[in-house]
Amino acid sequence: MTTYVWGYLEEYEKEREDILDAVDTVFKSGKLIWGPSLVAFEQEFADYHGVAHCAGVDNGTNAIVLGLRALGVGAGDEVITVSNTAAPTVLAIDLVGAKPVFVDIDPDTYLMRTDQVAAAITERTRCLLPVHLYGQCVDMAPLEALAAEHGLVVLEDCAQAHGATHHGRVAGSMGHAAAFSFYPTKILGAYGHAGATITSDPEVDASLRRLRYYGMDQERYYVVTPNGQNSRLDEVHAEILRRKLGRLDEYVAGRREVARIYDEALADTDLVLPATAPGNEHAYYLYVVRHPERDRIIEEMKAHDIALNISYPWPVHTMSGFSHLGYEKGSLPVTEQLAGEIFSLPMYPSLPREEQRRIIEALTKTLARL
């Protein structure tokens, strides 16, 4: 049987009774949409992050789209972000009519080079969109200072950073708003698509709630805000996420233990192992390593029935769908170099220890043959 970078079956077996009870609770409630489970999850998720408001939505992409719109970002605006991210980060910017502007990344942490942001700000810049990648946070202090100086908004992309902290502040609590995905692979994952946008600004929250519901307030069938859409989080996933939220810190601790075992076992190899930025507590959504012979390693590991992953092989600015942005090859040198070297090892808290040992043994032997 092939081992993949993520799996949920072991976790489901452990949590099966609770998950099925969550579904049964909703089905018996008579409310499948706009019910008590959504209200409770939104409050509990906001409380976890120390913010005032949470709006549950249908997926992580729309969490960013609606977050941008609620913050007033739209046509003609520029949003500064990175290119080494999942394409939906940038697609969301495009969907609201704004222009993504990229800065390069740190070669050790793979996070946004915040020291390049000031030079990228123009009179059209409206938003800074840091991506808390692979499970750890961007250095937020410089971005907060720049936002205050230039009158900008900050939207955190927290799709990969549930439970991560930066100088004691949890990911999602540092910007004007923050967007989360609960796609099944995430640290806090649903059993399908789901997302949320959080904020402490009551006006932003009110806008989010209208935008996710066709632009309507609580009055049915009366639109008060243009460009609304149907982006509601359903009751079933809200209740499942409520149950799993109580185990989020346990999930993060499990991932850190898997990372610790990798760190110790692979320390003497020529892999470049994950580096944690100062002040960060890494949540290890992914365990990303580097090697110049990446493609050969991945191919040879297939012979051991171990499927590794690349997040991400194509920086967004190199994709044909974003050629209109005008970025030439070499414009983001670190981003482009790392895209040819990084790959992910299996990482999830229920990864069996014997399976992790098998992965380490196969990888160590593969590296020794290079």
VONU-411465 format. One line per 3 residues: number of its first residue (from 1); their letters; for each residue x, y negated, z negated of C-alpha. Coordinates in nm, 3 decimals, decimal comma, always signed. Layout:
! residues N
NUM) A) X Y Z; ...
//
This chain:
! residues 370
1) MTT) +0,000 +0,000 +0,000; +0,133 -0,342 +0,097; +0,207 -0,596 -0,175
4) YVW) +0,102 -0,951 -0,088; +0,196 -1,284 -0,242; -0,144 -1,299 -0,413
7) GYL) -0,406 -1,054 -0,526; -0,712 -1,073 -0,745; -0,819 -0,713 -0,799
10) EEY) -0,628 -0,659 -1,125; -0,764 -0,985 -1,264; -1,116 -0,901 -1,152
13) EKE) -1,102 -0,561 -1,318; -1,004 -0,728 -1,645; -1,267 -1,003 -1,617
16) RED) -1,537 -0,812 -1,431; -1,799 -0,807 -1,706; -1,768 -1,181 -1,766
19) ILD) -1,780 -1,265 -1,394; -2,086 -1,049 -1,334; -2,251 -1,194 -1,642
22) AVD) -2,187 -1,544 -1,504; -2,359 -1,453 -1,178; -2,648 -1,287 -1,359
25) TVF) -2,687 -1,589 -1,588; -2,726 -1,819 -1,288; -2,958 -1,588 -1,096
28) KSG) -3,185 -1,558 -1,399; -3,186 -1,934 -1,463; -3,401 -2,025 -1,165
31) KLI) -3,151 -2,297 -1,065; -2,904 -2,221 -0,785; -2,812 -2,584 -0,708
34) WGP) -2,795 -2,888 -0,943; -2,833 -2,683 -1,259; -2,690 -2,666 -1,612
37) SLV) -2,380 -2,472 -1,511; -2,259 -2,754 -1,286; -2,327 -3,016 -1,553
40) AFE) -2,139 -2,814 -1,814; -1,844 -2,733 -1,589; -1,803 -3,094 -1,482
43) QEF) -1,792 -3,212 -1,844; -1,555 -2,937 -1,954; -1,320 -2,987 -1,658
46) ADY) -1,313 -3,363 -1,722; -1,244 -3,300 -2,092; -0,957 -3,064 -2,010
49) HGV) -0,789 -3,345 -1,816; -0,873 -3,619 -2,061; -1,076 -3,816 -1,807
52) AHC) -1,433 -3,939 -1,820; -1,590 -3,791 -1,506; -1,583 -3,492 -1,274
55) AGV) -1,783 -3,437 -0,954; -1,794 -3,076 -0,837; -1,781 -3,038 -0,458
58) DNG) -1,783 -2,758 -0,205; -1,409 -2,733 -0,130; -1,071 -2,892 -0,188
61) TNA) -1,058 -3,070 +0,146; -1,380 -3,255 +0,074; -1,252 -3,330 -0,275
64) IVL) -0,982 -3,539 -0,104; -1,214 -3,681 +0,163; -1,472 -3,795 -0,090
67) GLR) -1,202 -3,915 -0,327; -1,056 -4,137 -0,056; -1,397 -4,272 +0,043
70) ALG) -1,498 -4,338 -0,317; -1,173 -4,530 -0,367; -1,254 -4,748 -0,067
73) VGA) -1,008 -4,597 +0,181; -1,126 -4,600 +0,541; -1,065 -4,703 +0,899
76) GDE) -0,752 -4,909 +0,954; -0,600 -4,824 +0,616; -0,271 -4,642 +0,564
79) VIT) -0,215 -4,365 +0,311; +0,138 -4,273 +0,207; +0,195 -3,902 +0,146
82) VSN) +0,422 -3,612 +0,248; +0,436 -3,379 +0,546; +0,532 -3,059 +0,359
85) TAA) +0,180 -2,989 +0,243; -0,118 -2,787 +0,349; -0,268 -2,950 +0,657
88) PTV) -0,599 -3,030 +0,480; -0,425 -3,301 +0,277; -0,351 -3,492 +0,595
91) LAI) -0,670 -3,388 +0,775; -0,867 -3,550 +0,494; -0,686 -3,879 +0,553
94) DLV) -0,764 -3,850 +0,923; -1,129 -3,769 +0,853; -1,187 -4,099 +0,674
97) GAK) -1,030 -4,289 +0,964; -0,710 -4,382 +0,782; -0,353 -4,329 +0,904
100) PVF) -0,117 -4,095 +0,717; +0,232 -4,235 +0,662; +0,498 -3,985 +0,555
103) VDI) +0,800 -4,008 +0,329; +1,060 -3,733 +0,289; +1,099 -3,492 +0,000
106) DPD) +1,355 -3,410 -0,265; +1,580 -3,121 -0,153; +1,573 -2,956 -0,496
109) TYL) +1,210 -2,984 -0,608; +1,044 -3,025 -0,265; +0,836 -3,310 -0,410
112) MRT) +0,773 -3,658 -0,271; +1,076 -3,889 -0,265; +0,915 -4,167 -0,464
115) DQV) +1,218 -4,390 -0,401; +1,119 -4,403 -0,031; +0,762 -4,517 -0,092
118) AAA) +0,827 -4,890 -0,137; +0,985 -4,917 +0,208; +0,681 -4,742 +0,363
121) ITE) +0,429 -4,991 +0,221; +0,281 -5,234 +0,474; -0,003 -5,484 +0,466
124) RTR) -0,234 -5,198 +0,570; -0,134 -4,960 +0,292; -0,430 -4,885 +0,071
127) CLL) -0,353 -4,557 -0,106; -0,064 -4,347 -0,239; -0,139 -3,976 -0,221
130) PVH) +0,120 -3,767 -0,409; +0,096 -3,390 -0,363; +0,175 -3,195 -0,679
133) LYG) +0,327 -2,908 -0,485; +0,377 -2,542 -0,576; +0,277 -2,601 -0,938
136) QCV) +0,461 -2,910 -1,055; +0,402 -3,283 -1,057; +0,547 -3,569 -0,857
139) DMA) +0,725 -3,836 -1,065; +0,426 -4,064 -1,119; +0,576 -4,365 -1,300
142) PLE) +0,724 -4,523 -0,983; +0,396 -4,472 -0,797; +0,191 -4,622 -1,077
145) ALA) +0,423 -4,926 -1,080; +0,402 -4,970 -0,702; +0,024 -4,933 -0,707
148) AEH) -0,005 -5,204 -0,972; +0,235 -5,434 -0,787; +0,066 -5,403 -0,448
151) GLV) -0,297 -5,351 -0,550; -0,310 -4,990 -0,427; -0,506 -4,687 -0,541
154) VLE) -0,350 -4,352 -0,631; -0,522 -4,024 -0,546; -0,348 -3,714 -0,682
157) DCA) -0,366 -3,395 -0,475; -0,379 -3,133 -0,751; -0,481 -2,831 -0,542
160) QAH) -0,163 -2,648 -0,646; -0,111 -2,786 -0,996; -0,393 -2,680 -1,229
163) GAT) -0,254 -2,689 -1,581; +0,082 -2,843 -1,487; +0,207 -3,135 -1,697
166) HHG) +0,437 -3,433 -1,642; +0,585 -3,590 -1,955; +0,294 -3,443 -2,146
169) RVA) +0,028 -3,574 -1,908; -0,175 -3,309 -1,728; -0,186 -3,315 -1,348
172) GSM) -0,491 -3,512 -1,238; -0,492 -3,754 -1,529; -0,242 -4,006 -1,389
175) GHA) -0,403 -4,160 -1,080; -0,720 -4,355 -1,013; -0,870 -4,020 -0,911
178) AAF) -0,754 -3,664 -0,846; -0,870 -3,391 -0,610; -0,871 -3,018 -0,689
181) SFY) -0,928 -2,704 -0,486; -1,062 -2,388 -0,645; -0,992 -2,170 -0,339
184) PTK) -0,951 -1,811 -0,463; -0,569 -1,816 -0,453; -0,542 -2,123 -0,676
187) ILG) -0,433 -2,114 -1,039; -0,796 -2,176 -1,129; -0,968 -1,996 -0,847
190) AYG) -1,331 -1,931 -0,758; -1,463 -1,636 -0,557; -1,500 -1,850 -0,247
193) HAG) -1,472 -2,218 -0,161; -1,506 -2,480 -0,434; -1,348 -2,809 -0,540
196) ATI) -1,378 -3,114 -0,764; -1,273 -3,477 -0,785; -1,210 -3,637 -1,123
199) TSD) -1,176 -3,998 -1,236; -1,219 -4,224 -1,537; -1,365 -4,504 -1,325
202) PEV) -1,747 -4,501 -1,354; -1,793 -4,681 -1,022; -1,572 -4,431 -0,839
205) DAS) -1,763 -4,146 -1,004; -2,099 -4,294 -0,903; -1,976 -4,326 -0,546
208) LRR) -1,849 -3,966 -0,548; -2,185 -3,837 -0,665; -2,371 -4,023 -0,392
211) LRY) -2,124 -3,925 -0,119; -2,144 -3,553 -0,200; -2,525 -3,570 -0,179
214) YGM) -2,595 -3,728 +0,161; -2,534 -4,076 +0,019; -2,838 -4,041 -0,209
217) DQE) -2,878 -4,121 -0,577; -3,102 -3,898 -0,785; -3,398 -4,015 -0,575
220) RYY) -3,456 -3,746 -0,317; -3,466 -3,832 +0,051; -3,352 -4,194 +0,005
223) VVT) -3,000 -4,273 +0,132; -2,829 -4,572 -0,030; -2,470 -4,514 +0,089
226) PNG) -2,365 -4,444 +0,449; -2,135 -4,158 +0,548; -2,259 -3,922 +0,280
229) QNS) -2,245 -3,548 +0,332; -2,360 -3,221 +0,180; -2,066 -3,126 -0,042
232) RLD) -2,221 -2,990 -0,360; -2,066 -2,726 -0,585; -2,319 -2,445 -0,632
235) EVH) -2,428 -2,309 -0,968; -2,274 -1,964 -0,925; -1,924 -2,098 -0,870
238) AEI) -1,969 -2,364 -1,137; -2,054 -2,096 -1,394; -1,769 -1,869 -1,285
241) LRR) -1,527 -2,161 -1,303; -1,660 -2,252 -1,650; -1,571 -1,905 -1,773
244) KLG) -1,230 -1,907 -1,604; -1,148 -2,261 -1,724; -1,132 -2,122 -2,075
247) RLD) -0,855 -1,891 -1,955; -0,661 -2,148 -1,751; -0,381 -2,187 -2,005
250) EYV) -0,355 -1,808 -2,020; -0,323 -1,793 -1,640; -0,046 -2,055 -1,646
253) AGR) +0,139 -1,870 -1,922; +0,118 -1,550 -1,717; +0,261 -1,722 -1,412
256) REV) +0,546 -1,867 -1,616; +0,632 -1,519 -1,740; +0,639 -1,383 -1,385
259) ARI) +0,866 -1,676 -1,290; +1,093 -1,611 -1,590; +1,143 -1,250 -1,482
262) YDE) +1,228 -1,359 -1,126; +1,464 -1,627 -1,257; +1,661 -1,380 -1,467
265) ALA) +1,669 -1,099 -1,212; +1,764 -1,316 -0,913; +2,004 -1,558 -1,083
268) DTD) +2,314 -1,388 -0,938; +2,187 -1,373 -0,580; +2,243 -1,639 -0,315
271) LVL) +1,875 -1,736 -0,313; +1,802 -2,094 -0,413; +1,551 -2,051 -0,696
274) PAT) +1,279 -2,301 -0,795; +1,398 -2,615 -0,973; +1,179 -2,793 -1,225
277) APG) +1,187 -3,174 -1,216; +1,269 -3,359 -1,541; +0,966 -3,399 -1,764
280) NEH) +0,766 -3,131 -1,586; +0,608 -2,813 -1,716; +0,581 -2,595 -1,404
283) AYY) +0,259 -2,398 -1,356; +0,400 -2,183 -1,070; +0,116 -2,176 -0,825
286) LYV) +0,385 -2,040 -0,594; +0,735 -1,912 -0,660; +0,922 -2,070 -0,369
289) VRH) +1,283 -1,977 -0,290; +1,523 -2,077 -0,013; +1,768 -1,893 +0,211
292) PER) +1,914 -1,975 +0,555; +1,833 -1,615 +0,665; +1,469 -1,652 +0,558
295) DRI) +1,311 -1,499 +0,869; +1,536 -1,193 +0,857; +1,461 -1,141 +0,487
298) IEE) +1,087 -1,157 +0,546; +1,112 -0,909 +0,831; +1,323 -0,662 +0,634
301) MKA) +1,093 -0,680 +0,332; +0,808 -0,561 +0,552; +0,984 -0,224 +0,565
304) HDI) +0,925 -0,203 +0,188; +0,555 -0,288 +0,234; +0,610 -0,630 +0,079
307) ALN) +0,457 -0,923 +0,269; +0,615 -1,257 +0,180; +0,473 -1,595 +0,275
310) ISY) +0,590 -1,936 +0,399; +0,426 -2,248 +0,257; +0,462 -2,414 +0,500
313) PWP) +0,642 -2,317 +0,823; +0,534 -2,628 +1,017; +0,553 -2,972 +0,858
316) VHT) +0,235 -3,159 +0,941; +0,413 -3,432 +1,139; +0,550 -3,167 +1,380
319) MSG) +0,207 -3,023 +1,465; +0,061 -3,107 +1,805; -0,264 -3,213 +1,640
322) FSH) -0,077 -3,500 +1,476; +0,146 -3,598 +1,768; -0,049 -3,925 +1,793
325) LGY) +0,122 -4,040 +1,474; +0,445 -4,075 +1,671; +0,691 -3,898 +1,443
328) EKG) +0,999 -3,776 +1,629; +1,196 -3,463 +1,543; +1,446 -3,553 +1,274
331) SLP) +1,236 -3,833 +1,126; +1,193 -3,637 +0,801; +1,519 -3,441 +0,788
334) VTE) +1,485 -3,272 +0,450; +1,124 -3,172 +0,515; +1,220 -3,024 +0,850
337) QLA) +1,525 -2,838 +0,721; +1,344 -2,679 +0,430; +1,057 -2,563 +0,651
340) GEI) +1,305 -2,323 +0,811; +1,439 -2,187 +0,481; +1,163 -2,166 +0,219
343) FSL) +0,948 -1,864 +0,142; +0,730 -1,742 -0,144; +0,755 -1,429 -0,354
346) PMY) +0,443 -1,260 -0,493; +0,310 -1,475 -0,778; -0,005 -1,429 -0,981
349) PSL) -0,049 -1,367 -1,354; -0,185 -1,014 -1,317; +0,105 -0,900 -1,096
352) PRE) +0,194 -0,559 -1,246; +0,542 -0,555 -1,400; +0,637 -0,234 -1,222
355) EQR) +0,538 -0,395 -0,892; +0,746 -0,703 -0,969; +1,045 -0,478 -1,046
358) RII) +0,994 -0,307 -0,709; +0,987 -0,646 -0,534; +1,306 -0,757 -0,708
361) EAL) +1,486 -0,432 -0,626; +1,389 -0,445 -0,258; +1,480 -0,813 -0,230
364) TKT) +1,816 -0,766 -0,402; +1,906 -0,482 -0,167; +1,796 -0,686 +0,134
367) LAR) +2,010 -0,982 +0,028; +2,312 -0,756 -0,025; +2,289 -0,637 +0,337
370) L) +2,294 -0,986 +0,489
//
